[in-house]
Amino acid sequence: MRREILILVLLMVISVFLTNLCIHEGHNWGGDFSLYVAQAKALVEGNMDVLLEKSAYTNNHSDVILGPYLYPIGFPLLLSPVYYFFGLDFLAMKMLCAGFFILCLPLIYFFFRSKLTTSAYALFVVAGVGLHESFLTFTDNVLSGLPFLFFLLLSFYFLERSRNLIGQLAVGALLFFTFSIRDIGIALLPALFVFQISPGLVKQQREQKSLFYYVAPYLSFALLFVLRIFFAPKSGESRYDLFSFSDAYSNFVHYSDLISNYLFDSNLSLIFLIPMWAVIITGMVVRFKKDLHIVAFLFIVILIYILWPFEHVMRFVFPLIAFLMYFLIEGLEYLAKRVKFKYSIGILFIIFGVMSLRGVMTSIEYSKTDTNEAYSQEMRGIYDYIVQNVPEHELIGFEKPRVLRLLTDRNAVFQLKDYTTNYLLLGGDNNIPNYQDLLRTDHYTLYKRVNQTEPR
């Protein structure tokens, strides 16, 4: 036991070191980060209604779907103390996200240690998350993925271990906050229900617990949900109408490839795709009775993902990875016993060893890369010029309107073809009819309409 804890601490120290290599000043262009930060800023300054109005205008008048009017309030709440004490410090915000990532590692170990036949397997899962290139490089973003993963793991940890009424109320509150970071957290509610009705737990507690004990987490969740309706800012219209079965199969294949690419080298991911699912499903069958709630959670999340037509990127599988690796280990161990193969732990050591080595090498290379695009010296000069020379009521056309709004307090829209705004910020040197250039930099030009109209 002591040796495993020392290895866990060592893995955490290595992960901290590699994370530090990956985190850079400023931020990449992205886009989502700017709305999260803007919401944290609005929480501190008390003007969320103004942000909602501007965000709705940007979304409704842009040529592409940029995202929701506002994101769930959980992550902005976590960011708001950082903004309050440090202002617009992207490095401090990234450190907050990285801190949640590091805290995930002991949670993973203690959650899976009792489920797996040996604690060494739990350390494999820790290494598969804490030393993986995708997670390490992702710490260079101010996004909700890593805090959400922490609270997701914490929710499952307490969901399985809470045995009194106060604990059940706390579980409901924890599930609600996880849901308040990302909407996909709603899948925790059916996971809780499945856990409560699983045969083993019912047999243990049928005569010991009252009905109120089982209802308590739903009551605390519902109470907090109602409070959010009345006191939290509204996020605008939902986009549930975008869910579709038309691309479900291709989306499933795509997400499967992402997961396989996570576990294996990208050049081999398609080769291992079918065997990977075969082993994972075997692990799910083996642990079906004891971990049906986890299987239910994975099924619901994957179903939602494959019905959603956007954002098929690696960060969306982050909440699934640790659980899928757990079932992969369980499935491989079961199959190895069936065929009397004695070297399954060797195979796992190779898989997770290669994965960790890739993480180390990628982190070293990533440390040499300048990822600061949105807050570079060039862009800060442009933002300062806009603040000083463009009236506050004006609207600016730009490909990253949410970023521009955050850093200049000028509202913006994304226009691909027909330019209708009085001001444009475009990459390169373009000849735009009816516009004259105000500012030229190495990569961007700020234009002003010659015959100005009322801002639109």
C-alpha positions as CSV (number, residue, x, y, z in Angstrom):
1,M,0.0,0.0,0.0
2,R,2.7,2.4,1.0
3,R,4.6,1.7,-2.3
4,E,1.5,2.4,-4.4
5,I,1.0,5.7,-2.6
6,L,4.6,6.7,-3.3
7,I,4.1,5.8,-7.0
8,L,0.9,7.9,-7.0
9,V,2.7,10.9,-5.6
10,L,5.5,10.4,-8.1
11,L,3.0,10.3,-11.0
12,M,1.4,13.5,-9.7
13,V,4.8,15.2,-9.4
14,I,5.7,14.3,-13.0
15,S,2.2,15.4,-14.1
16,V,2.7,18.8,-12.4
17,F,6.1,19.2,-14.1
18,L,4.8,18.4,-17.5
19,T,1.7,20.5,-17.0
20,N,4.0,23.4,-16.1
21,L,5.8,22.9,-19.4
22,C,2.5,23.0,-21.4
23,I,1.0,26.2,-19.9
24,H,1.8,29.4,-21.7
25,E,1.0,33.1,-21.3
26,G,-2.0,34.4,-23.1
27,H,-4.4,32.1,-25.0
28,N,-5.0,30.5,-28.4
29,W,-7.8,31.9,-30.5
30,G,-10.3,29.2,-29.6
31,G,-13.4,31.3,-28.7
32,D,-15.2,29.4,-26.0
33,F,-12.7,30.5,-23.3
34,S,-13.7,34.2,-23.9
35,L,-17.3,33.7,-23.0
36,Y,-16.4,31.7,-19.8
37,V,-14.1,34.6,-18.8
38,A,-16.6,37.2,-19.8
39,Q,-19.2,35.5,-17.5
40,A,-16.8,35.4,-14.6
41,K,-16.1,39.1,-15.2
42,A,-19.8,39.8,-15.3
43,L,-20.4,37.9,-12.1
44,V,-17.8,40.0,-10.3
45,E,-19.0,43.3,-11.8
46,G,-22.7,42.5,-11.5
47,N,-23.7,43.1,-15.2
48,M,-24.6,39.6,-16.4
49,D,-27.8,40.9,-18.1
50,V,-25.7,43.2,-20.3
51,L,-23.4,40.4,-21.3
52,L,-26.5,38.2,-22.1
53,E,-27.9,41.0,-24.4
54,K,-24.6,41.4,-26.2
55,S,-23.9,37.7,-26.5
56,A,-27.4,37.1,-27.9
57,Y,-26.9,39.9,-30.5
58,T,-23.6,38.4,-31.6
59,N,-25.0,35.0,-32.0
60,N,-28.2,36.1,-33.8
61,H,-26.3,38.3,-36.3
62,S,-23.4,36.1,-37.1
63,D,-23.1,33.9,-40.1
64,V,-22.2,30.8,-38.1
65,I,-23.4,29.2,-34.8
66,L,-20.9,30.4,-32.2
67,G,-22.4,28.6,-29.2
68,P,-25.0,29.4,-26.5
69,Y,-25.7,32.9,-25.3
70,L,-24.3,32.0,-22.0
71,Y,-22.6,28.8,-20.7
72,P,-23.7,27.0,-17.5
73,I,-22.8,29.1,-14.5
74,G,-20.6,26.5,-12.7
75,F,-17.2,27.2,-14.4
76,P,-17.6,31.0,-14.4
77,L,-18.3,30.8,-10.7
78,L,-15.0,28.9,-10.2
79,L,-13.2,31.5,-12.4
80,S,-14.7,34.6,-10.7
81,P,-12.4,34.6,-7.6
82,V,-9.4,34.5,-9.9
83,Y,-10.8,37.4,-11.9
84,Y,-11.6,39.3,-8.7
85,F,-8.1,39.0,-7.3
86,F,-5.9,38.9,-10.5
87,G,-8.1,40.5,-13.2
88,L,-7.7,39.3,-16.7
89,D,-4.8,36.9,-16.0
90,F,-5.1,33.9,-18.4
91,L,-2.1,32.3,-16.7
92,A,-3.8,32.3,-13.3
93,M,-7.0,30.9,-14.8
94,K,-5.1,28.1,-16.5
95,M,-3.4,27.3,-13.3
96,L,-6.8,26.9,-11.7
97,C,-7.9,24.4,-14.3
98,A,-4.5,22.6,-14.1
99,G,-5.0,22.4,-10.3
100,F,-8.3,20.6,-10.8
101,F,-6.6,18.2,-13.3
102,I,-3.9,17.3,-10.8
103,L,-6.6,16.7,-8.1
104,C,-8.3,14.3,-10.5
105,L,-5.3,11.9,-10.2
106,P,-5.7,10.8,-6.5
107,L,-9.5,10.6,-7.0
108,I,-8.9,8.2,-9.9
109,Y,-6.6,6.1,-7.8
110,F,-8.9,5.8,-4.8
111,F,-12.0,5.4,-6.8
112,F,-10.8,2.5,-9.0
113,R,-8.4,0.9,-6.4
114,S,-11.2,-1.1,-4.7
115,K,-12.8,-2.1,-8.0
116,L,-9.7,-3.5,-9.7
117,T,-8.0,-6.8,-8.6
118,T,-4.7,-4.9,-7.8
119,S,-4.0,-1.3,-7.0
120,A,-1.3,-1.4,-9.7
121,Y,-4.1,-1.4,-12.3
122,A,-5.5,1.8,-10.7
123,L,-2.0,3.4,-11.1
124,F,-2.2,2.5,-14.8
125,V,-5.4,4.5,-15.1
126,V,-3.8,7.4,-13.2
127,A,-0.9,7.4,-15.6
128,G,-3.3,7.1,-18.6
129,V,-4.8,10.4,-17.6
130,G,-2.1,12.3,-15.8
131,L,0.7,11.7,-18.3
132,H,-1.4,11.7,-21.5
133,E,-0.5,14.3,-24.1
134,S,-4.2,15.2,-24.7
135,F,-4.8,16.2,-21.1
136,L,-1.4,17.8,-20.6
137,T,-1.6,20.1,-23.6
138,F,-5.3,20.8,-22.8
139,T,-4.2,22.5,-19.5
140,D,-3.1,25.4,-21.8
141,N,-6.8,26.4,-22.1
142,V,-9.3,28.2,-19.9
143,L,-12.1,25.8,-20.5
144,S,-14.5,23.8,-18.3
145,G,-13.3,20.3,-19.2
146,L,-10.8,19.7,-16.4
147,P,-12.9,21.2,-13.5
148,F,-15.9,19.2,-14.9
149,L,-13.8,16.0,-14.8
150,F,-12.8,16.6,-11.2
151,F,-16.4,17.2,-10.0
152,L,-17.6,14.2,-12.1
153,L,-15.1,11.9,-10.4
154,L,-15.9,13.4,-7.0
155,S,-19.6,12.8,-7.7
156,F,-19.1,9.2,-8.5
157,Y,-16.8,8.8,-5.5
158,F,-19.4,10.1,-3.0
159,L,-22.3,8.6,-4.8
160,E,-20.9,5.1,-4.1
161,R,-19.6,5.8,-0.5
162,S,-22.3,8.0,1.1
163,R,-24.2,6.0,3.7
164,N,-26.1,8.6,5.7
165,L,-28.9,11.2,5.1
166,I,-26.5,14.2,5.2
167,G,-24.3,12.5,2.7
168,Q,-27.2,11.8,0.4
169,L,-28.2,15.5,0.5
170,A,-24.5,16.4,-0.3
171,V,-24.5,14.0,-3.2
172,G,-27.5,15.8,-4.7
173,A,-25.8,19.1,-4.3
174,L,-22.5,17.8,-5.8
175,L,-24.4,16.3,-8.8
176,F,-26.1,19.6,-9.3
177,F,-22.8,21.6,-9.3
178,T,-21.3,19.1,-11.7
179,F,-24.3,19.6,-14.0
180,S,-23.9,23.4,-13.5
181,I,-20.4,23.2,-15.0
182,R,-21.5,21.3,-18.1
183,D,-25.0,20.2,-19.1
184,I,-23.8,16.7,-19.9
185,G,-23.6,16.2,-16.1
186,I,-27.3,15.6,-16.2
187,A,-26.4,12.0,-17.0
188,L,-25.4,11.6,-13.3
189,L,-29.1,11.6,-12.2
190,P,-30.0,8.4,-14.1
191,A,-26.7,7.0,-13.0
192,L,-27.6,7.7,-9.4
193,F,-31.0,6.0,-9.9
194,V,-29.5,2.9,-11.5
195,F,-27.0,2.7,-8.6
196,Q,-29.9,2.9,-6.0
197,I,-31.8,0.1,-7.7
198,S,-28.8,-2.1,-8.4
199,P,-29.4,-5.6,-6.9
200,G,-26.4,-5.6,-4.5
201,L,-27.2,-2.2,-2.9
202,V,-30.9,-2.9,-2.6
203,K,-30.2,-6.2,-0.8
204,Q,-27.9,-4.4,1.6
205,Q,-30.1,-1.5,2.5
206,R,-33.7,-2.5,1.8
207,E,-34.4,-2.9,5.5
208,Q,-32.0,-0.3,6.8
209,K,-32.9,2.9,4.9
210,S,-36.1,4.9,4.6
211,L,-37.6,6.1,1.4
212,F,-36.5,9.6,2.3
213,Y,-32.9,8.5,2.3
214,Y,-33.2,7.5,-1.4
215,V,-35.2,10.6,-2.4
216,A,-32.9,13.0,-0.5
217,P,-30.3,13.6,-3.3
218,Y,-33.0,14.3,-5.8
219,L,-34.6,16.8,-3.4
220,S,-31.4,18.7,-2.9
221,F,-30.7,18.7,-6.7
222,A,-34.3,19.9,-7.4
223,L,-34.1,22.7,-4.7
224,L,-30.8,24.0,-6.2
225,F,-32.2,23.8,-9.7
226,V,-35.2,25.9,-8.7
227,L,-33.0,28.4,-7.0
228,R,-30.9,28.6,-10.2
229,I,-34.0,29.3,-12.2
230,F,-34.9,32.2,-10.0
231,F,-31.5,33.7,-9.2
232,A,-29.0,32.7,-11.9
233,P,-28.9,34.5,-15.2
234,K,-30.9,33.0,-18.1
235,S,-28.8,31.5,-20.8
236,G,-31.1,32.3,-23.7
237,E,-32.7,29.8,-26.1
238,S,-31.8,26.2,-26.0
239,R,-30.6,24.3,-29.1
240,Y,-32.1,20.9,-28.4
241,D,-33.7,21.2,-31.9
242,L,-30.2,20.5,-33.3
243,F,-30.2,16.9,-32.0
244,S,-30.5,14.5,-34.9
245,F,-30.2,10.7,-35.7
246,S,-29.1,11.4,-39.3
247,D,-25.4,11.4,-38.5
248,A,-25.5,9.1,-35.4
249,Y,-23.5,6.3,-37.0
250,S,-20.8,8.5,-38.4
251,N,-20.5,10.4,-35.1
252,F,-20.2,7.1,-33.2
253,V,-17.4,6.0,-35.5
254,H,-15.7,9.4,-35.1
255,Y,-15.9,9.3,-31.3
256,S,-14.7,5.7,-31.4
257,D,-11.7,6.8,-33.4
258,L,-11.0,9.6,-30.9
259,I,-11.0,7.1,-28.1
260,S,-8.9,4.6,-29.9
261,N,-6.5,7.4,-30.9
262,Y,-6.3,8.3,-27.2
263,L,-5.3,4.8,-26.2
264,F,-3.1,4.0,-29.1
265,D,-0.9,5.7,-31.7
266,S,-2.9,7.7,-34.2
267,N,-1.5,5.5,-37.0
268,L,-2.8,2.4,-35.4
269,S,-6.1,3.7,-34.0
270,L,-8.3,2.3,-36.7
271,I,-6.7,-1.1,-36.4
272,F,-7.5,-1.3,-32.7
273,L,-10.9,0.3,-32.9
274,I,-13.0,-2.9,-33.1
275,P,-10.8,-5.0,-30.7
276,M,-10.8,-2.0,-28.3
277,W,-14.6,-2.0,-28.1
278,A,-14.7,-5.8,-27.8
279,V,-12.5,-5.7,-24.8
280,I,-14.2,-2.7,-23.2
281,I,-17.7,-4.3,-23.6
282,T,-16.3,-7.5,-22.1
283,G,-15.2,-5.5,-19.1
284,M,-18.6,-3.9,-18.8
285,V,-20.3,-7.3,-18.9
286,V,-17.9,-8.7,-16.3
287,R,-18.6,-5.7,-14.0
288,F,-22.3,-5.3,-15.0
289,K,-23.9,-5.9,-11.7
290,K,-21.5,-3.9,-9.6
291,D,-21.0,-1.0,-12.0
292,L,-24.2,-0.8,-13.9
293,H,-24.5,2.9,-12.9
294,I,-21.2,3.7,-14.6
295,V,-22.3,1.8,-17.7
296,A,-25.6,3.7,-17.7
297,F,-23.7,7.0,-17.4
298,L,-21.4,6.1,-20.3
299,F,-24.3,5.0,-22.5
300,I,-26.3,8.2,-22.0
301,V,-23.3,10.5,-22.6
302,I,-22.2,8.6,-25.7
303,L,-25.8,8.7,-27.0
304,I,-26.0,12.5,-26.4
305,Y,-22.7,13.0,-28.2
306,I,-23.5,11.0,-31.3
307,L,-26.9,12.9,-31.6
308,W,-25.2,16.3,-31.4
309,P,-23.9,17.5,-34.7
310,F,-21.0,19.7,-33.5
311,E,-17.7,19.7,-31.6
312,H,-16.4,16.3,-32.4
313,V,-13.1,16.9,-30.6
314,M,-10.9,15.1,-28.1
315,R,-11.9,17.2,-25.1
316,F,-15.4,15.8,-25.3
317,V,-14.3,12.3,-24.5
318,F,-12.3,13.4,-21.4
319,P,-15.2,12.5,-19.0
320,L,-15.3,9.0,-20.5
321,I,-11.6,8.1,-20.6
322,A,-10.9,7.0,-17.1
323,F,-14.0,4.8,-17.0
324,L,-13.3,3.3,-20.4
325,M,-9.7,2.5,-19.4
326,Y,-11.1,0.8,-16.3
327,F,-13.4,-1.4,-18.3
328,L,-10.5,-2.1,-20.8
329,I,-8.4,-3.4,-18.0
330,E,-11.2,-5.5,-16.6
331,G,-12.0,-6.9,-20.0
332,L,-8.4,-7.7,-20.8
333,E,-7.8,-9.4,-17.5
334,Y,-11.0,-11.5,-17.9
335,L,-10.1,-12.6,-21.4
336,A,-6.5,-13.4,-20.4
337,K,-7.7,-15.7,-17.6
338,R,-10.1,-17.4,-20.0
339,V,-7.3,-18.3,-22.4
340,K,-4.8,-18.8,-19.5
341,F,-2.6,-16.0,-20.8
342,K,-0.2,-14.9,-18.1
343,Y,1.1,-11.7,-19.5
344,S,-1.9,-9.3,-19.5
345,I,-0.2,-7.0,-17.0
346,G,2.8,-6.8,-19.4
347,I,0.4,-5.8,-22.3
348,L,-1.1,-3.1,-20.0
349,F,2.4,-1.9,-19.0
350,I,3.3,-1.5,-22.7
351,I,0.0,0.3,-23.6
352,F,0.2,2.7,-20.7
353,G,4.0,3.0,-20.9
354,V,3.9,4.1,-24.5
355,M,1.1,6.4,-23.8
356,S,3.0,8.1,-20.9
357,L,6.2,8.3,-23.0
358,R,4.2,10.1,-25.8
359,G,2.9,12.5,-23.1
360,V,6.4,13.3,-21.9
361,M,7.8,13.9,-25.5
362,T,4.7,15.9,-26.6
363,S,5.0,18.1,-23.5
364,I,8.6,18.9,-24.2
365,E,7.8,19.8,-27.8
366,Y,4.7,21.8,-26.8
367,S,6.8,23.8,-24.3
368,K,8.7,25.2,-27.3
369,T,5.5,26.3,-29.2
370,D,4.1,29.8,-28.9
371,T,0.3,29.2,-28.4
372,N,-0.5,32.8,-27.5
373,E,-2.6,34.1,-30.4
374,A,-5.5,36.0,-28.9
375,Y,-3.4,38.0,-26.4
376,S,-0.1,38.5,-28.2
377,Q,1.7,41.8,-28.2
378,E,0.3,42.5,-31.7
379,M,-3.3,41.8,-30.7
380,R,-3.0,43.8,-27.4
381,G,-1.9,46.8,-29.5
382,I,-5.0,46.3,-31.7
383,Y,-7.3,46.0,-28.7
384,D,-5.9,49.2,-27.2
385,Y,-6.3,51.1,-30.5
386,I,-10.0,49.9,-30.7
387,V,-10.7,51.0,-27.1
388,Q,-9.2,54.4,-27.7
389,N,-10.6,55.1,-31.2
390,V,-13.8,53.1,-31.8
391,P,-16.9,54.4,-29.9
392,E,-18.4,52.0,-27.4
393,H,-21.7,51.8,-29.2
394,E,-20.1,50.6,-32.5
395,L,-20.2,47.0,-33.8
396,I,-17.1,45.4,-35.3
397,G,-17.0,42.5,-37.8
398,F,-14.4,39.9,-36.8
399,E,-13.8,36.2,-37.1
400,K,-13.5,35.8,-33.3
401,P,-16.3,38.2,-32.1
402,R,-16.5,36.8,-28.5
403,V,-12.8,37.3,-27.9
404,L,-12.9,40.8,-29.3
405,R,-15.9,41.7,-27.1
406,L,-14.1,40.4,-24.0
407,L,-10.9,42.3,-24.7
408,T,-12.3,45.6,-26.0
409,D,-15.8,45.8,-24.5
410,R,-17.0,46.4,-28.1
411,N,-19.7,44.1,-29.4
412,A,-18.8,42.1,-32.6
413,V,-20.3,39.7,-35.1
414,F,-18.8,37.1,-37.4
415,Q,-19.5,37.9,-41.1
416,L,-18.3,35.7,-43.9
417,K,-19.6,37.5,-46.9
418,D,-21.6,40.7,-46.7
419,Y,-20.0,43.3,-44.5
420,T,-22.6,45.5,-42.8
421,T,-20.7,46.9,-39.8
422,N,-19.0,50.3,-39.7
423,Y,-15.8,48.6,-38.5
424,L,-14.0,45.5,-39.7
425,L,-11.0,43.6,-38.3
426,L,-9.6,41.2,-40.9
427,G,-6.6,39.1,-41.3
428,G,-4.2,40.1,-44.1
429,D,-4.3,43.1,-46.4
430,N,-7.7,43.2,-48.2
431,N,-9.2,45.7,-50.6
432,I,-12.7,46.1,-49.2
433,P,-15.1,48.4,-51.2
434,N,-16.4,51.3,-49.1
435,Y,-13.9,50.7,-46.3
436,Q,-10.7,52.5,-45.5
437,D,-7.9,51.1,-43.3
438,L,-7.3,52.7,-39.9
439,L,-4.6,50.4,-38.6
440,R,-2.3,47.9,-40.2
441,T,-0.2,45.3,-38.3
442,D,1.8,42.4,-39.4
443,H,-1.2,40.1,-39.6
444,Y,-4.4,42.2,-39.3
445,T,-6.0,45.4,-40.7
446,L,-8.7,47.4,-39.0
447,Y,-11.1,49.1,-41.5
448,K,-13.7,51.8,-41.2
449,R,-16.7,52.3,-43.5
450,V,-16.3,55.4,-45.6
451,N,-20.0,56.3,-45.5
452,Q,-21.0,55.2,-42.0
453,T,-24.4,54.1,-41.2
454,E,-26.1,53.5,-37.9
455,P,-24.5,50.5,-36.1
456,R,-26.2,47.2,-37.0
